[in-house]
Amino acid sequence: MIVKKTDFKHVDYLWDESKATNLQGDEVALLLYRSNLLGADLRITNYGGGNTSCRTIEKDPLTGEETEIMYIKGSGGDIGSLKRSGLAGLYVNKLRALKNVYRGLAHEDEMVGLFNHCIYDLNSKAPSIDTPLHGLLPFKHIDHLHPDALIAIAAAEDSAKITKEIWGDTMGWVPWQRPGFDLGLQIEQCLADNPNIRGIILGSHGLFTWGNTAYECYVNSLEVIEMASKYIDKKIKNKLIFGNQKLERLKEEKRRNQAALIAPLLRGLCSSNKPMIGHFTDDERVLEFINSNDLERLAPLGTSCPDHFLRTKIKPLVLTINADSDLSNSKEILKQLIPAFEEYRKEYKQYYDTCKHDNSPAIRDANPVVIIFPRVGMFTFAKNKQTARVASEFYINAINVMKGAEAISKYTALPRQEAFDIEYWLLEEAKLKRQPAEQPLSRKVALITGASGGIGKAIADKLVAEGANVVLTDLKGETLAEAKATFKRDQVTVAICDVTDSKSIEKAYQKACLDFGGVDIVIHSAGLAISKPLEETTTKDWDILQNVLVKGQFLMAQKGVEIMRKQKLGGNIINIASKNGLVSGPNNIGYGTAKAAQQHMTRLLAAEVAKDKIRVNTVNPDGVIVGSKIWEGTWAEGRAKANGITVEELPAFYAKRNLLNEIILPEDIANAVFVLVNILDKSTGNTINVDGGMANAFVR
């Protein structure tokens, strides 16, 4: 089989024969290679969606006989990043023997526990619910994917007829049924009735394809998806997209300004049960859908593919607010938002009460995951950034599905009862309970000034390690890019920010609102130090210290409190000051005065915003020489001169002069910040000295 990249226009042909050749003879390695290629193209399947498998011949450790083993993606994995540790390895003969004990649909769930009796590889991940769908088929390599084009056909009103029209007798079709052992039997029977087919479409669900080798399976999957995509494209060209445009989108700058203004309000309302992290997109596909004539008809129907609505809820909340409104007027906007959220929660409870069974899990958070703001864009909210972003991507998949289904026929969603039985499936509940415990700051957003190095970067490292989403801000884009590169996707975002400029600060907070939905923690760490005697201190020295340290702190707090008040989730402001704001010393008039102002401003702010459950505290470092940027300039020389020592002697000098004789590191300051935001939750207006113990800096 010779295939060229140019044969495909709607999917990415990524197979590299030289890489594959190096894997020959290792079917599991080829499975992983194929899976990663398929998962790299979001048109084929989204994060966590789909499943892939292969068969090998292994020696049974008990009998010594050769036996057939199936390796399949384990429960909760992602084919795009799948590794060997994410696979389940099962005896094929034992899987097939489960047919002897299957008691029918009413006892479907008990089969999952029996999968464990089929385990061959003792290091296996928990087998997924799709295991029998693969295990009851005879092929060496199998792909189960959720391509938008195929789901569009699967969700079309006359899906079986369209399948026949595109592929003739070469594709099977099985009507919707919840994944499980019985669906595996249906797929097995479909193949028995149609032995020459190359794949099977599952109604409202997805695609099964196969091959005798990893490569044949890969190409078969791409070819089937390509044929479906071409068919839909041809139909779309002759049809109005979503009934044509109804509303005109706002210009990009206005869209993003309006989105940033409303995001904290939406986040606060979505967080009525637990705090949520947000994601915003004004992707072209989203704008096409949300500004169309068909939005009002299609959005309430909900999604069709189980993988979609498990992450997006059954339907979105569509806002009716005028996109040209003054969204800075929070009180007036909330008058419109609150009833919309109340109605959504009421409808979700009705859905639950109508569809629940005697043994259904308790109702989950009734707030929307997807929020559509016509003319502006789409918001998604979830427990962390990755989950919110993935929900957004899945709803874009759902938009693609609706677009394709409407072009070729008429879009149909799953009946509400079927949707509920997936959403509140006891097996799905068990999967949720297996998820790792949340980190302490996983639902928090922090904005840090001076975050590209020194103390600021150490604070960012600590907060991210504890689960927070962080906005790194600093003056230079290059240093921010370097800092960002040390984190994983979704953990941080960056914004160039001059803390002396209110417009620059506003843009930084706008980034926080667009990328994460708002802000919970503001840490003013940006700073500089100038050490001069009175006669040498210029007004320029004085002004820059006051502007960066004092004015910057004021402006950061002012804008941060504005957003926190919109969210009504409380918050934390932590100002990184210095021992020098408490201790009188030589050659320090400008810096010491500015640091003292920072400390008292903290106390004043704490008294003013406590009613909003916003806590304001100070961390006072001293002698943070290692890794601190302010010691890279003339400050070190000035402090050495003031103390009658050399620059090289500074670290030892500062360590010896504190009571504990300890060198103070940026990480020590970061630990103090974490304690204030996560542990000392009833402390405000306080100062924590991180200086090894300086008696003349004791606050009391």
C-alpha positions, 0 to 999 in steps of 0.5 A: 500500500503506497499512500502520499500526504497529498492524498489527504486534505482534511486530515494530517498524514503524519506517518514517517516510514523511517521511524516506523521501520525502527519499530518493526517487530514491536506491535505495542510500540507501533500501536503507540506510534500510530495512536500519538499520530492520530491524537496529534490531529484534533479533527480526528479525535480530541483530548482523552477521546477515542481508543486504539488497540493491537494484538500480540502473541505472548507466552502465558506465564502459567502454561508456557503456551503462546496466547493472544493478548490485546493491548488497549488504551486504559481508562482515562488516557489520551491517545495523543500522549499515550505511553506504554504505562497507559495501556491495559493488556488482556487475554483475548480468549478470556475477554471472549469467554465473557460472553458465556457469563453476560446476563444482558443489558440490565447487568451491563455494568457488572462486566467491567469488574470482570475485565480484571479477570482477563488481565495479562499485564499486571502493570495494566491501567484500568481497562476502559469501557471500550474494551469489549468493543475491541476485544470481540473483533478479530483484527490485529489493529483497531482504531475507535475515533471521534472525527468531527466529520464522522460524528456529523454523519453519525448524528445526522437524521438519516445516518444509515442512509448517508453511510450507504451513499458514501461507502456503499457496502464497505462500511457497517452501521450500528445504531446508538447504544451506550458503550459497553459489552452489549455494544461490543456484541452489536459490533461483532454481529455487524461484522459477521453480517458484513464480512467485507466491510472496512469499518463501522459507524456507531450512530451518534457516537463515532467510528471503528476502523481496523487493519492487519498492520499498524500502518494499514489501520492508520491509513484506513482510518485516514481514508474513511475520514477523508471520504466523509470530509469530502462528502460534507464539504461538497454539501456545505458549498451548496448550503447556507452555513447555520442559516447564514449570519444573523448578528455582526461580530464585534471588532477583535479589540472590542470583542476581547475588551468586552470578554475581559470585562464580563469574564469575572462576573461569569466566573463568580456565578459559575463558582457558586458551588466551587471556584472555577477557572475560565477559558475564552475563545473567539475562534472563527468557527465559534463566531460563525456559529454564535452569530448565526440564525440557527444558534437559537435552534441548535444550541438547546439541542445539546451535543450528540457524542458522549465524549463531547457532553461529558465535558461540556454538559448537555447544552450551553448557556446562551447570553442575551446581553447586548454585546455593546452594553457598558459591561463595566457597570457590574450591578446592571449586568448582574441584573441580567446574568443572575436570572439567566444562571438561575434558569439554567440551574433550574433546568439542569435540576429538572433534567436530573430529577426527570431522568434519575434512577434509584441508584443514580449519583447525587446531582453534580454542579448545576452551573453551565460549563459552556457560555456563549456570548453572541457577537463576542465569543465563547467561555468555558469554566471548569476545575482547572485550565486544562479541563476548561480549555479541553471543554472549549475544544470539545464544543468546537468539535460539537459545532463542527458536527452540527455544521456537517450534519445540517449540511447533509441532512438534519442534526439530531442530539441524543435523547435526554434520557440517553444523555443522562444515562451516560453523564450519571453512569455509575461507571463514569462516577467511579472514573471521576472518583479515581481521579487524583486529589486536587492540589491546594491551589488548583482553582486559583489564579495568581498574577505576579509582578516581576515574575521573570526572575529572582523572588518573583519567579520563585513565587511563580514556581511554588504556586504552580507546583501547588496547582495555581494558574499564574500570570507572569508579568514583567517589563521585558518580553524576552525574559518572560518568554524564558520564564514561561518556557520552564512551565507546562502548557496551561499552567501560566500565561504572560503579560508585559507590564510596567507597574507604573503605567495604569494602562499597562496594568489594565492589559495585564489583568485583561490577560488574566481574565481572558486566559483564566477568567479572573484573578484571586491572588495578586503578588507585587514583587516587582522592585529595584533597589538604590543604596545612596546617602542623603546627599547623593540621592537624586529626585530621579532616584526617589521618584523611580523607587516611589513609582515602582514600589509604592505607586505600582503596589497601589495600582496593582491593588486597585485593579485587582480588587475591582476584579475580585469584587466582581467575582465575589470569591474573596482573594489575596494581595501579598506585597513583597516589601523588605526588612528595610521598611522597619529598620533604620540604616545608613545610605537607604533613605529612598529605598527604606522610605518606599518599603515603609510606605508599602508596608503601611499601605498593606495595613490600610488596604487590609482594613478597607477590603476585609469586608470583601473577604480579600486579605492583604499581607506583607512578606519582608525578605532580607539579604536575598542575594542568591538568585535575586536580580536587585543584587546584580546592579549597584545595590550590592556595591552600595550595601557592601560599601555601607557595611565596610565589606566586599561584594563577594563577602555579602552572602556570608555577611548577611547570613551571619548577622541574622539570629539563625545564621541562615542564607535566605533564598528566593524559595524561602520567600515563595514558601511564605507567600504560599503559607499566607494564601493557603494556610493562614486563611484568617490572617490579614494586615500582617507582616511575615519576616523572612530574614533568618531573625533580625531582632531590630526588625521584629514587628512587635 
